Amino acid sequence: MLGYKLKWQDISVVGGDDLHVRSLLDRQQFHDPLGEAEAAGISPACWPLFGQVWPSAQKMADLMQGWEFGSGRILEIGCGLGLASLVIHRRLGDITASDRHPLTNAFLQANLQLNHLPALKYHIGNWGRSNPLLGRFELIIGSDVLYERDHPAQLVEFILLHAAAQAEVLIIDPNRSNRSAFNQNMTLAGFTLCETPIATPLHDGSPYRGRLLHFRRN
């Protein structure tokens, strides 16, 4: 009836309870009857990407289970299914999830219910457009968000608009070629970088290779 097919998954989290997640069945799904995704700049090929459980998102969820984030405002960019946001939310962090996909919030609300969690703040976050109501944050996180050539420049501009004067940015990247351009642009924007390789397998034993990009601005 929805126009796309679903599945349900249990996602392990290091040091925490599993997350119960509703996701798209596969990457062959597409349903945009009102043209909302097209208006947001999302092509049919990219339409199902928000609804998949990606390896880097699992790594970010693991990281957030043990991260000391204090009382500052936190923003997850390109959240997709929002694994990291769910982990932060159940740890009582001040998290806002964001994405440009028109169905992200509906999936997020369903996954909150599956995990018996209260309402979580959500806001449209389209990097290439104005988001005046979003505000500023002390911590900005994202996983596998550098997969298109124009993403480094767009994302740095977005971060500059929404990072607090003193802010941290955490990006987990699966060694995509756009990482270097993003690092350079962030450094030029006044952030310092600590880059850490990640080579530990996923919870199902699948290999993972990537990097944690930890930026600071004081």
C-alpha positions in Angstrom: 0.0 0.0 0.0 2.9 2.4 0.7 4.4 2.0 -2.7 7.7 0.5 -1.4 8.7 -2.6 0.5 10.1 -2.8 4.1 12.0 -5.0 6.4 12.8 -5.0 10.1 16.3 -5.4 11.5 18.1 -5.6 14.9 21.3 -3.6 14.9 23.9 -4.3 17.5 25.5 -1.3 19.4 28.8 -1.6 21.3 28.1 -1.2 25.0 24.4 -0.7 24.5 21.1 -2.5 23.7 20.3 -3.5 20.2 18.4 -1.0 18.0 15.2 -2.3 16.4 15.0 -0.6 12.9 12.5 -0.5 10.1 14.3 0.0 6.8 13.7 -0.4 3.1 13.8 -3.9 1.8 16.6 -3.2 -0.7 18.1 -0.4 -2.9 15.6 -1.0 -5.7 12.8 0.9 -4.0 11.4 4.2 -5.4 8.1 6.1 -4.5 7.8 9.8 -5.1 4.2 10.3 -6.3 4.1 14.0 -5.3 7.6 14.8 -6.6 8.8 15.8 -3.1 12.1 14.0 -3.5 12.7 15.5 -6.9 12.0 19.0 -5.5 14.6 18.3 -2.8 17.2 17.4 -5.5 17.1 13.6 -4.9 17.3 11.5 -8.1 15.4 8.2 -8.5 18.7 6.3 -8.1 19.5 8.0 -4.8 15.9 7.8 -3.5 16.3 4.6 -1.5 19.7 5.4 0.1 18.2 7.1 3.2 16.4 3.8 4.1 19.4 1.5 4.2 21.5 0.5 7.2 25.0 1.6 6.2 28.3 0.3 7.7 29.5 3.8 8.6 26.2 4.6 10.3 26.7 1.5 12.5 30.2 2.7 13.4 28.8 6.1 14.3 26.1 4.6 16.5 28.8 2.6 18.3 30.9 5.8 18.8 28.0 7.7 20.2 27.2 5.0 22.8 30.4 6.0 24.6 30.9 9.6 23.5 30.9 12.3 26.2 28.7 14.9 24.7 27.6 16.8 27.8 24.7 19.2 27.7 25.4 20.9 24.3 23.2 20.8 21.3 23.9 17.9 18.9 23.0 17.7 15.2 23.1 14.6 13.0 23.4 15.5 9.3 22.2 13.2 6.6 20.8 11.0 9.3 18.9 8.5 7.1 17.5 5.9 9.6 19.1 7.9 12.4 21.0 5.1 14.2 23.3 7.5 16.0 20.5 9.9 16.8 18.6 7.0 18.4 21.6 6.1 20.6 22.2 9.7 21.7 18.4 10.2 22.4 18.2 7.1 24.6 21.3 8.5 26.5 19.3 11.7 27.0 21.5 13.9 24.8 20.1 17.0 23.2 20.0 15.6 19.6 18.3 17.0 16.5 18.2 14.6 13.5 18.3 16.1 10.0 18.1 15.0 6.4 16.7 16.3 3.1 14.7 13.1 2.2 10.9 13.6 2.6 10.4 10.2 4.2 13.2 10.4 6.8 11.0 11.7 9.6 8.3 9.1 9.1 10.9 6.3 9.3 12.5 8.0 12.3 9.2 8.2 14.1 8.5 4.5 13.4 11.9 3.5 14.8 11.4 5.6 17.9 8.3 3.6 18.5 10.0 0.3 17.9 12.6 1.2 20.5 10.1 2.6 23.0 11.6 6.1 22.9 9.8 9.4 23.2 9.7 12.1 20.5 13.0 13.2 19.0 13.7 16.6 17.4 13.8 16.5 13.6 14.5 19.2 11.1 14.9 19.3 7.3 18.6 19.8 6.6 19.4 20.4 2.9 23.0 21.3 2.6 22.7 23.2 -0.7 19.8 25.4 0.5 18.9 27.7 3.4 17.8 26.2 6.7 17.2 29.3 8.8 15.3 27.6 11.6 17.9 25.0 12.3 20.1 27.0 14.6 23.6 26.3 15.9 25.1 23.2 17.6 28.2 22.4 19.7 28.5 18.9 18.1 27.7 18.0 14.5 28.0 14.3 13.4 27.6 12.5 10.1 28.4 9.1 8.6 29.2 8.4 4.9 28.1 11.9 3.8 30.9 12.6 1.2 29.8 10.3 -1.6 29.1 13.0 -4.3 31.7 15.4 -5.7 29.9 18.6 -4.6 29.3 17.4 -1.1 32.6 18.7 0.4 32.0 22.3 -0.5 28.2 22.1 0.3 28.8 20.4 3.7 31.5 22.8 4.8 29.2 25.8 4.0 26.4 24.1 5.9 28.6 23.4 8.9 29.8 27.0 9.0 26.2 28.2 9.2 25.2 25.8 12.0 28.3 25.2 14.1 28.5 27.1 17.4 31.5 29.3 18.0 33.2 26.5 19.9 32.2 23.3 18.1 33.3 19.7 17.3 32.4 17.9 14.1 32.6 14.1 13.8 32.5 12.4 10.4 32.9 8.7 9.8 33.9 8.2 6.2 34.5 4.8 4.4 37.6 6.1 2.6 35.8 7.9 -0.2 37.8 10.0 -2.6 36.0 13.3 -1.6 37.4 13.1 1.9 40.6 15.0 1.1 38.7 18.0 -0.4 36.5 18.1 2.7 39.4 18.0 5.1 41.1 20.8 3.2 38.0 23.0 3.1 37.4 22.4 6.8 40.9 23.4 7.7 40.6 26.6 5.6 37.4 27.3 7.5 39.3 27.3 10.8 38.9 23.8 12.1 41.7 21.5 13.3 41.6 17.9 12.3 42.5 14.6 14.1 42.1 11.7 11.6 41.9 8.1 13.0 41.8 5.0 10.9 38.9 2.5 11.7 39.6 -1.1 10.8 37.5 -3.1 13.2 34.9 -5.4 11.7 31.1 -4.8 11.9 29.1 -6.7 14.4 28.3 -9.5 11.9 32.0 -10.0 11.2 32.0 -8.1 7.9 35.2 -6.1 7.2 35.1 -2.3 7.5 37.7 0.2 6.5 37.2 3.9 7.1 38.3 6.9 9.1 37.0 9.1 11.9 37.4 12.7 11.1 37.4 14.7 14.3 37.4 18.5 13.8 37.5 21.2 16.5 37.0 24.9 16.5 37.8 26.8 19.7 
